[in-house]
Amino acid sequence: MAASSRSAREAKRRVQQMEAKRELRREQDKRRKRDNILATAGGAAVLALAIVLQLTVFAGNPTEDEFKAAEAGLKSPSASATPSASASNGQNIPKPETAAGKNFTGELALNRGTVGVELDGTKAPQAAAVFKSLADQNFYNGVNCHRLTTAESFGVLQCGSKSGDGNSDPAFTWGPLENTPADNKYPAGTIAVARTGGNAYGNGTQFFIVYKDTVIPADAAGGYTVVGKVTSGLDVVASIAAAGVKPGASATDGAPVEPVTIDSFSLK
């Protein structure tokens, strides 16, 4: 009886040990699967972050390299503008109704000469309202034009960064996009609004003057708002471009060799 009882206990212990090992293996399998899921999710998060960074790093209008890369893969412009963020201070942005149906004419007085301008409140009422308001506040007085591009089909002078280095003011962003070219073409004399890449509500205080026919591919949000045109003095901008850009990372994209400052911007 005693021997039989010991054998039974031993057999029971072996069964318990086997069950314990099986349970351990099940837990290990679950843990491996969980770790794999976390790793996959982590990879997806990294990829998403990379995409977000790629979209947000493109401020203003594109660099020459970004322009070439986009142009190479572009078959047609974006069908519509897709906002990726709301205006940061929408309550402080002038209402489009203040410019709707109106044309504003005036002068952009640079230290290199005067450029006559006209803003179109019919095609771009929100943009026209913003720039009329900024001009009336003398916002641009003393602000420089920090960027010049001189590539074959990409010729713009960009102005309006209060900091003077191309950074935008995060407290002054607005949208939506208006009057964007369906064919991505910006003829010489165009005045358009610079913005954060991929963001239809990334407009700010910066604008660019196109001094020769230019093609700028649309991005995820669309094109760039054409707010007006140069009516006289385009040769002033062309002469600034002829002097070239300061030596740097790109031979055709950088600060103008001859510093350009806005003395005043008047509209009526």
KOLNUMI-187200 format. One record per residue (C-alpha): residue number from 1; y, x, z. Coordinates in steps of 0.1 Angstrom, whole numbers, plus 2048, in hexadecimal, padded with zeros to 3 digits. Each point is the difference from the previous one (the first is absolute). Layout:
// residues N
+-------+-----+-----+-----+
! dovex !   y !   x !   z !
+-------+-----+-----+-----+
!   NUM !   Y !   X !   Z !
...
+-------+-----+-----+-----+
// end
This chain:
// residues 268
+-------+-----+-----+-----+
! dovex !   y !   x !   z !
+-------+-----+-----+-----+
!     1 ! 800 ! 800 ! 800 !
!     2 ! 818 ! 81C ! 809 !
!     3 ! 7FA ! 813 ! 7E0 !
!     4 ! 804 ! 7E1 ! 7EC !
!     5 ! 821 ! 7F8 ! 811 !
!     6 ! 80E ! 823 ! 7FA !
!     7 ! 7F6 ! 7FD ! 7DB !
!     8 ! 812 ! 7DF ! 7FD !
!     9 ! 81F ! 80E ! 810 !
!    10 ! 7FF ! 81F ! 7E9 !
!    11 ! 7FD ! 7EA ! 7E2 !
!    12 ! 81D ! 7EA ! 80B !
!    13 ! 815 ! 81F ! 806 !
!    14 ! 7F9 ! 80D ! 7DD !
!    15 ! 809 ! 7DE ! 7F1 !
!    16 ! 821 ! 801 ! 814 !
!    17 ! 807 ! 823 ! 7F3 !
!    18 ! 7FA ! 7F6 ! 7DC !
!    19 ! 817 ! 7E2 ! 804 !
!    20 ! 81B ! 816 ! 810 !
!    21 ! 7FD ! 819 ! 7E2 !
!    22 ! 802 ! 7E4 ! 7E7 !
!    23 ! 81F ! 7F2 ! 812 !
!    24 ! 810 ! 822 ! 800 !
!    25 ! 7FA ! 803 ! 7DB !
!    26 ! 80F ! 7DE ! 7FA !
!    27 ! 81F ! 80A ! 813 !
!    28 ! 803 ! 820 ! 7ED !
!    29 ! 7FD ! 7EE ! 7DF !
!    30 ! 81B ! 7E7 ! 80B !
!    31 ! 817 ! 81D ! 80B !
!    32 ! 7FB ! 812 ! 7DE !
!    33 ! 809 ! 7E0 ! 7ED !
!    34 ! 81E ! 7FB ! 816 !
!    35 ! 80C ! 823 ! 7FB !
!    36 ! 7FB ! 7FD ! 7DA !
!    37 ! 815 ! 7E0 ! 800 !
!    38 ! 81C ! 811 ! 814 !
!    39 ! 7FF ! 81E ! 7E9 !
!    40 ! 803 ! 7E9 ! 7E1 !
!    41 ! 81D ! 7ED ! 811 !
!    42 ! 811 ! 820 ! 809 !
!    43 ! 7FD ! 80C ! 7DC !
!    44 ! 80F ! 7DF ! 7F4 !
!    45 ! 81D ! 804 ! 818 !
!    46 ! 807 ! 823 ! 7F4 !
!    47 ! 800 ! 7F3 ! 7DC !
!    48 ! 816 ! 7E3 ! 809 !
!    49 ! 818 ! 818 ! 811 !
!    50 ! 801 ! 817 ! 7E2 !
!    51 ! 808 ! 7E2 ! 7EA !
!    52 ! 81C ! 7F5 ! 817 !
!    53 ! 80E ! 823 ! 802 !
!    54 ! 7FF ! 803 ! 7DA !
!    55 ! 813 ! 7E0 ! 7FC !
!    56 ! 81A ! 807 ! 81B !
!    57 ! 807 ! 824 ! 7F8 !
!    58 ! 80F ! 7F7 ! 7DE !
!    59 ! 825 ! 7F9 ! 809 !
!    60 ! 81C ! 7FA ! 7E7 !
!    61 ! 7F6 ! 805 ! 7DC !
!    62 ! 7E2 ! 817 ! 7F8 !
!    63 ! 7FF ! 825 ! 7FF !
!    64 ! 7F9 ! 810 ! 7DE !
!    65 ! 7DB ! 806 ! 809 !
!    66 ! 7FC ! 7DD ! 80D !
!    67 ! 810 ! 7F3 ! 7E1 !
!    68 ! 7E9 ! 813 ! 7E9 !
!    69 ! 7E1 ! 7F6 ! 814 !
!    70 ! 80A ! 7DB ! 7FF !
!    71 ! 80A ! 801 ! 7DC !
!    72 ! 7DF ! 810 ! 7F6 !
!    73 ! 7EB ! 7E4 ! 80F !
!    74 ! 817 ! 7E3 ! 7F9 !
!    75 ! 7F7 ! 7E7 ! 7E5 !
!    76 ! 817 ! 7E3 ! 809 !
!    77 ! 81A ! 7F9 ! 81C !
!    78 ! 7F7 ! 7EC ! 81F !
!    79 ! 7FF ! 7DB ! 7FA !
!    80 ! 815 ! 7F7 ! 81E !
!    81 ! 811 ! 80F ! 81E !
!    82 ! 7EB ! 7FF ! 820 !
!    83 ! 814 ! 806 ! 820 !
!    84 ! 7EE ! 816 ! 81A !
!    85 ! 819 ! 7FC ! 81C !
!    86 ! 81D ! 7E9 ! 80A !
!    87 ! 824 ! 80A ! 800 !
!    88 ! 807 ! 813 ! 821 !
!    89 ! 822 ! 7F0 ! 806 !
!    90 ! 800 ! 7E1 ! 7E9 !
!    91 ! 819 ! 7EF ! 816 !
!    92 ! 81A ! 81B ! 7F9 !
!    93 ! 7FA ! 801 ! 7DA !
!    94 ! 81B ! 7ED ! 7EC !
!    95 ! 7F3 ! 7E0 ! 7F1 !
!    96 ! 7F9 ! 800 ! 7DA !
!    97 ! 816 ! 7E1 ! 7FD !
!    98 ! 81F ! 816 ! 806 !
!    99 ! 7F9 ! 811 ! 7DF !
!   100 ! 7ED ! 7E6 ! 7EC !
!   101 ! 80F ! 7FA ! 7DE !
!   102 ! 81B ! 81B ! 804 !
!   103 ! 806 ! 821 ! 7F0 !
!   104 ! 811 ! 81C ! 814 !
!   105 ! 812 ! 81C ! 7EE !
!   106 ! 80E ! 81F ! 80F !
!   107 ! 7FE ! 826 ! 802 !
!   108 ! 7E9 ! 819 ! 810 !
!   109 ! 817 ! 81E ! 805 !
!   110 ! 7ED ! 821 ! 803 !
!   111 ! 80E ! 822 ! 807 !
!   112 ! 7F5 ! 808 ! 7DC !
!   113 ! 811 ! 7E3 ! 7EF !
!   114 ! 802 ! 7DA ! 800 !
!   115 ! 7E5 ! 7E8 ! 7F4 !
!   116 ! 808 ! 7DC ! 7F7 !
!   117 ! 7E6 ! 7E7 ! 80C !
!   118 ! 7F7 ! 7DB ! 7FE !
!   119 ! 7E8 ! 7EE ! 817 !
!   120 ! 7ED ! 7E1 ! 7F4 !
!   121 ! 7FF ! 7E5 ! 81A !
!   122 ! 7EF ! 7E8 ! 7E9 !
!   123 ! 7E1 ! 815 ! 7F9 !
!   124 ! 7FF ! 812 ! 822 !
!   125 ! 814 ! 7EB ! 819 !
!   126 ! 7F0 ! 80F ! 81F !
!   127 ! 806 ! 824 ! 7F5 !
!   128 ! 823 ! 7F9 ! 7F4 !
!   129 ! 808 ! 7F0 ! 821 !
!   130 ! 7F4 ! 81E ! 813 !
!   131 ! 812 ! 81A ! 7EC !
!   132 ! 820 ! 7EC ! 7FF !
!   133 ! 7FF ! 7FD ! 826 !
!   134 ! 7F9 ! 825 ! 805 !
!   135 ! 81C ! 80A ! 7E8 !
!   136 ! 818 ! 7E9 ! 812 !
!   137 ! 7F7 ! 811 ! 821 !
!   138 ! 807 ! 823 ! 7F0 !
!   139 ! 7DC ! 809 ! 809 !
!   140 ! 7FD ! 818 ! 7E2 !
!   141 ! 820 ! 814 ! 806 !
!   142 ! 7F6 ! 824 ! 806 !
!   143 ! 7DB ! 7FA ! 7F9 !
!   144 ! 7F0 ! 817 ! 7E7 !
!   145 ! 7E8 ! 7FD ! 7E2 !
!   146 ! 7E3 ! 814 ! 80D !
!   147 ! 7E8 ! 7FE ! 7E3 !
!   148 ! 800 ! 807 ! 7DB !
!   149 ! 7E3 ! 7FF ! 7E7 !
!   150 ! 802 ! 810 ! 7DE !
!   151 ! 7DD ! 7FB ! 7F1 !
!   152 ! 7FE ! 7F5 ! 7DC !
!   153 ! 7FB ! 7DB ! 806 !
!   154 ! 80B ! 7FF ! 825 !
!   155 ! 825 ! 805 ! 804 !
!   156 ! 811 ! 7F1 ! 81F !
!   157 ! 81B ! 809 ! 81A !
!   158 ! 7F7 ! 7F1 ! 822 !
!   159 ! 81A ! 7F9 ! 81A !
!   160 ! 807 ! 7ED ! 820 !
!   161 ! 7EB ! 811 ! 81B !
!   162 ! 816 ! 7FF ! 81F !
!   163 ! 7EE ! 81E ! 80E !
!   164 ! 806 ! 813 ! 7E0 !
!   165 ! 7DC ! 80C ! 7FD !
!   166 ! 7F0 ! 7E2 ! 7EF !
!   167 ! 7F3 ! 7EF ! 820 !
!   168 ! 805 ! 7DB ! 801 !
!   169 ! 80E ! 7EC ! 81D !
!   170 ! 7E3 ! 7EE ! 811 !
!   171 ! 819 ! 7E7 ! 80F !
!   172 ! 80C ! 7F5 ! 7DE !
!   173 ! 7E4 ! 7F4 ! 7E9 !
!   174 ! 7FF ! 7E1 ! 7EA !
!   175 ! 7F1 ! 7EF ! 7E2 !
!   176 ! 7F2 ! 7F0 ! 7EB !
!   177 ! 800 ! 812 ! 7DF !
!   178 ! 816 ! 7F2 ! 7E5 !
!   179 ! 805 ! 805 ! 7DB !
!   180 ! 7E4 ! 81B ! 7FC !
!   181 ! 7F9 ! 80B ! 7DC !
!   182 ! 7DF ! 7F2 ! 7F4 !
!   183 ! 7FB ! 81E ! 7E9 !
!   184 ! 809 ! 81A ! 81B !
!   185 ! 81D ! 80D ! 7EA !
!   186 ! 822 ! 807 ! 810 !
!   187 ! 81A ! 807 ! 7E4 !
!   188 ! 81C ! 819 ! 804 !
!   189 ! 81C ! 7F1 ! 815 !
!   190 ! 7E9 ! 7EB ! 816 !
!   191 ! 808 ! 7FE ! 826 !
!   192 ! 7E1 ! 7F8 ! 814 !
!   193 ! 7F6 ! 7FE ! 824 !
!   194 ! 7EA ! 81B ! 810 !
!   195 ! 7E6 ! 7F5 ! 818 !
!   196 ! 7E1 ! 809 ! 814 !
!   197 ! 7E1 ! 803 ! 7EA !
!   198 ! 7E9 ! 7E2 ! 7FF !
!   199 ! 818 ! 7EA ! 814 !
!   200 ! 814 ! 7E4 ! 7F0 !
!   201 ! 814 ! 7FE ! 820 !
!   202 ! 807 ! 825 ! 801 !
!   203 ! 822 ! 7FF ! 7F0 !
!   204 ! 81C ! 810 ! 814 !
!   205 ! 822 ! 811 ! 7FA !
!   206 ! 7F5 ! 817 ! 7E5 !
!   207 ! 804 ! 7FB ! 7DA !
!   208 ! 7FB ! 815 ! 7E1 !
!   209 ! 813 ! 803 ! 7E0 !
!   210 ! 7EB ! 805 ! 7E1 !
!   211 ! 813 ! 818 ! 7E9 !
!   212 ! 7E6 ! 801 ! 7E4 !
!   213 ! 7E5 ! 7E8 ! 7F5 !
!   214 ! 7E5 ! 802 ! 81B !
!   215 ! 7DE ! 7F1 ! 806 !
!   216 ! 7F5 ! 7FA ! 824 !
!   217 ! 7DD ! 7F1 ! 804 !
!   218 ! 7FE ! 7E2 ! 818 !
!   219 ! 7ED ! 806 ! 820 !
!   220 ! 7EC ! 7E7 ! 816 !
!   221 ! 820 ! 7EC ! 807 !
!   222 ! 80E ! 800 ! 7DD !
!   223 ! 81E ! 811 ! 7F0 !
!   224 ! 823 ! 808 ! 80D !
!   225 ! 81C ! 7E7 ! 803 !
!   226 ! 81A ! 804 ! 7E4 !
!   227 ! 820 ! 7F6 ! 811 !
!   228 ! 819 ! 80A ! 7E6 !
!   229 ! 80C ! 819 ! 7E5 !
!   230 ! 819 ! 81C ! 7FA !
!   231 ! 81D ! 7F4 ! 7EB !
!   232 ! 812 ! 822 ! 7FD !
!   233 ! 7FC ! 824 ! 80B !
!   234 ! 7DB ! 804 ! 7F9 !
!   235 ! 80A ! 822 ! 7F2 !
!   236 ! 80A ! 80A ! 823 !
!   237 ! 7DC ! 7FB ! 80C !
!   238 ! 7F3 ! 811 ! 7E0 !
!   239 ! 815 ! 81E ! 808 !
!   240 ! 7F3 ! 802 ! 823 !
!   241 ! 7DD ! 7FF ! 7F2 !
!   242 ! 808 ! 81B ! 7E7 !
!   243 ! 807 ! 818 ! 81C !
!   244 ! 7DC ! 7FB ! 80C !
!   245 ! 7EF ! 7FF ! 822 !
!   246 ! 7FF ! 81A ! 81C !
!   247 ! 7E2 ! 817 ! 7FF !
!   248 ! 7E3 ! 7F1 ! 813 !
!   249 ! 7DD ! 7F1 ! 7FD !
!   250 ! 809 ! 7F0 ! 7DF !
!   251 ! 816 ! 80C ! 7E4 !
!   252 ! 80A ! 7DD ! 7F6 !
!   253 ! 802 ! 7ED ! 821 !
!   254 ! 815 ! 809 ! 81E !
!   255 ! 824 ! 803 ! 80C !
!   256 ! 81B ! 804 ! 7E6 !
!   257 ! 80C ! 824 ! 7FB !
!   258 ! 823 ! 7F3 ! 803 !
!   259 ! 803 ! 7EB ! 820 !
!   260 ! 809 ! 7DC ! 7F9 !
!   261 ! 813 ! 7EB ! 819 !
!   262 ! 80C ! 7DC ! 7FE !
!   263 ! 825 ! 7FF ! 807 !
!   264 ! 801 ! 7DA ! 7FF !
!   265 ! 7EE ! 7E1 ! 7F2 !
!   266 ! 816 ! 7E2 ! 7F9 !
!   267 ! 7F5 ! 7DE ! 7F2 !
!   268 ! 813 ! 7E0 ! 7F9 !
+-------+-----+-----+-----+
// end
